[in-house]
Amino acid sequence: MIEEKIFVAGFGGQGVVVAGNVLAHAALEEGRYILGMVSYGVEVRGGASHSFVIISDQEIDCPIIDEATLGFALSQAAYEKFKTKTRPDGIFFIDSSQVSNIDPAQTTGRIIEIPATQIAREVGNEKVTNMIMLGAAIQKTGIVKMASAVKILGKVFKGLRKDLIYVNEKALQVGADFMRQKR
């Protein structure tokens, strides 16, 4: 059985839930089983936020994630809270534009730093930081196919302006390109 346990953590307004939804829907598009949960801080925008996603090739028995195979920290507070929640053989993507105090000795999993907020500013929209991180992770891990993630953007952003689909698709590609160059 292949089962991936993922967390995406940051603060409200960073698209933590959207990134989890894109990942979950892309896996569903590929015929896999998914389970997801989200948590919002009191303030929603600006408060702590995280989403958990489990992707499996079989039905999922337990919704609890003790140790993730893949993690994302989009803020310093998220890093501090989740730095020991990735399995030792897992991968922990950290937005190095937002997280400045990384202690590898105190962090589980393989750390991959992506200056995602900085890259998002360079492409003209800081709100796509989440998709840059997700694009890098898809490129590195193959957790879902990029085509599946792109395809479901229309579902995740249903009813919203079509330019949101385009800018998020572009951000996924920018993240993937960054990861290809990082090798």
C-alpha positions in Angstrom: 0.0 0.0 0.0 1.2 3.4 -0.9 0.0 6.1 1.5 1.2 9.7 1.5 0.5 11.9 4.5 0.9 15.6 3.9 0.6 18.8 5.9 0.5 22.4 4.6 1.0 25.0 7.3 1.1 28.7 7.4 -1.2 31.6 8.3 -4.6 32.5 7.0 -4.5 34.2 3.7 -1.5 32.2 2.4 -3.6 29.7 0.5 -2.8 26.8 2.8 -6.3 25.2 2.4 -6.2 25.8 -1.4 -2.9 24.0 -1.7 -4.3 21.1 0.2 -7.4 21.1 -2.0 -5.4 21.2 -5.2 -3.3 18.2 -4.0 -6.3 16.2 -2.9 -8.4 16.9 -6.0 -5.5 16.1 -8.3 -5.0 12.7 -6.5 -8.8 12.0 -6.8 -8.5 12.8 -10.5 -5.9 10.1 -10.7 -8.2 7.6 -9.1 -6.7 7.5 -5.6 -8.3 7.7 -2.3 -8.1 11.0 -0.3 -8.9 12.3 3.1 -8.4 15.9 4.1 -8.9 18.1 7.2 -8.3 21.8 7.8 -7.7 24.0 10.8 -8.1 27.7 10.9 -6.9 30.2 13.5 -9.3 32.4 15.3 -8.7 35.3 13.0 -8.7 33.2 9.8 -6.7 35.8 7.9 -3.4 36.1 9.7 -4.1 33.4 12.2 -2.5 29.9 12.2 -3.8 27.6 9.5 -3.0 24.2 8.3 -4.4 21.5 6.1 -3.8 17.7 6.3 -4.2 15.5 3.2 -3.8 11.7 3.0 -3.5 10.2 -0.4 -3.6 6.4 -0.8 -4.1 3.7 -3.4 -6.4 1.9 -0.9 -9.2 3.1 1.4 -7.9 5.1 4.3 -8.6 3.7 7.7 -7.2 6.4 10.0 -7.4 10.1 9.5 -4.6 10.9 11.9 -1.2 12.1 10.7 1.4 11.6 13.4 4.3 11.8 11.0 4.0 13.2 7.5 5.7 11.9 4.4 5.6 15.5 2.9 5.3 18.8 4.7 5.1 22.5 3.9 5.9 25.4 6.2 4.9 28.8 4.8 5.6 30.8 7.9 8.0 30.9 10.9 5.2 30.0 13.3 4.2 27.0 11.1 7.8 25.8 10.9 8.1 26.0 14.7 4.9 24.0 15.2 5.5 21.4 12.6 9.3 21.0 12.5 9.2 17.6 14.1 6.1 16.3 12.2 7.8 15.0 9.1 9.1 11.4 9.0 12.9 11.1 9.0 12.6 9.8 5.4 10.1 12.4 4.4 10.6 15.8 2.8 9.9 19.2 4.4 9.5 22.1 2.0 10.1 25.4 3.7 9.5 28.9 2.3 12.9 30.4 3.1 11.5 33.9 2.3 9.3 33.6 5.4 11.2 31.2 7.6 14.6 32.5 8.7 15.4 30.4 11.7 15.7 26.9 10.5 17.5 24.4 12.8 18.3 21.2 10.9 19.2 19.4 14.2 15.7 20.1 15.5 13.9 19.3 12.2 12.8 15.9 11.0 12.7 15.0 7.3 14.9 16.3 4.5 14.7 20.1 4.3 14.2 21.7 0.9 14.2 25.5 1.1 12.3 27.4 -1.6 12.2 31.2 -1.5 8.6 30.9 -2.7 7.3 34.3 -1.4 10.2 36.1 -3.1 9.6 34.2 -6.4 5.9 35.0 -6.2 6.7 38.7 -5.8 9.0 38.5 -8.8 6.2 37.0 -10.9 3.9 39.7 -9.7 1.5 38.1 -7.2 2.5 37.1 -3.7 -0.8 35.2 -3.3 0.6 32.4 -5.5 3.3 31.5 -3.0 1.3 28.3 -2.2 1.2 27.2 -5.8 5.0 27.8 -6.2 5.6 25.5 -3.3 3.2 22.9 -4.6 4.7 23.0 -8.1 8.2 22.5 -6.6 6.9 19.5 -4.5 5.1 17.9 -7.5 8.3 18.2 -9.5 10.5 16.8 -6.8 8.3 14.0 -5.5 5.8 13.2 -8.3 3.1 12.9 -5.6 0.6 13.8 -8.3 1.0 14.5 -12.0 1.4 18.1 -12.9 -1.3 17.7 -15.6 -3.7 16.5 -12.9 -3.0 19.5 -10.7 -3.4 21.9 -13.6 -6.6 20.2 -14.7 -8.4 20.6 -11.4 -7.6 24.3 -11.0 -10.8 25.0 -12.8 -12.7 23.0 -10.2 -10.9 24.5 -7.2 -11.4 28.0 -8.5 -14.9 27.3 -9.9 -17.1 30.4 -10.2 -14.1 32.8 -9.8 -12.4 34.8 -12.4 -10.6 32.6 -15.1 -7.4 34.7 -14.7 -7.0 33.1 -11.2 -6.8 29.7 -13.0 -4.1 31.0 -15.3 -2.0 32.7 -12.7 -2.1 29.6 -10.4 -1.2 27.4 -13.3 1.7 29.6 -14.1 2.8 29.5 -10.5 2.8 25.7 -10.4 5.1 25.8 -13.5 7.4 28.4 -11.9 7.7 26.2 -8.8 8.4 23.1 -10.9 11.0 25.1 -13.0 12.7 26.3 -9.8 13.0 22.7 -8.5 14.4 21.5 -11.8 17.1 24.2 -11.7 17.8 23.5 -8.0 19.0 19.9 -8.7 
